[in-house]
Each structure stands twice: as C-alpha cells, then as structure tokens.
Amino acid sequence: MLKKFLNTTDRFLCDSVREIFEKVENKHRSKDMSINISQELKNFEANPLTCIVGCDTKFETNIKIQVKIMLGIFFVAIPLVGFFILTYILGLASTYAFVFTFIVAMLATSRIDEIAKRYVSTRELETIQ
C-alpha cells in the first residue's frame, strides 16, 4: 500500500516537473532567450529547490519557483485543509493537522531530489535519441 502511494506520488511529481520544464522552456524560446538546457538540467539535479539570488539563471529561478509553488499547493495547502477537517471531525487538537502536514511536506521534499535525478536522466535520454 505504501509502495503504491509512493509510486503514485513520484509519478505525479515527475509529471509535474516535466510540465514545468516544458512550459518554462517554451516561454523562454518564445522570447528568443538562449537556454543551455544541459547546464540547466545539471543545476536542477544538483539543487532542485535551492535558489541563490544573483547566481541562478532566470530559467533556473523560474523552474525552482514553480516547483516550490507546486509542492506548496499539493503537499502543504491541500493536506493542511484535509487534516484540519479530519481533526475537526475526530475532535482532536488542530495542532495535529500542522504536525501531519509537516510530515507530508518533508516526505515530498525529500522525494523531490530523487525525482530531479529521474527527470534529468530521462531528459538526457530523450535528447540523445
């Protein structure tokens, strides 16, 4: 059961990262901005969530911000609302909602490193072919 949940979550994260990359790539190409996609993929794989002001390219910053927004919506906001409803129904303290949401957010954040490696390797295979 847990393995199926992790696989579903990983698939969702990987598909979301792929969509974010495609959207930002199309946006930059439509503005005729040059992109060194192999370097951007290496940077994303090394630090998928860390932004360094002044050191990251605009492309990399856009990718990381959108990944953080996606994680915030699907792995913080939605679980928080769900856990609040659950704690209200069960008559528990609302503090449990924050604790459970923190656990979900930490698990999703820890999985994003694996997802970044998986996406980069898949993307490199696509560019080779």
Number of C-alpha atoms within 10 A of each C-alpha: 6 7 8 9 10 14 12 12 14 18 13 13 22 19 14 16 21 16 12 19 22 13 13 16 19 12 13 15 12 9 9 9 11 10 15 8 16 13 11 17 20 15 16 21 20 13 13 22 20 14 16 10 8 8 9 15 15 13 19 23 19 17 24 22 15 17 19 16 13 16 18 15 12 15 21 22 14 13 20 23 14 14 20 21 14 15 16 13 9 9 9 12 11 15 12 15 21 17 13 16 22 16 14 17 20 14 13 21 17 11 15 22 17 14 22 23 18 14 21 19 14 12 15 13 10 9 9 6 5
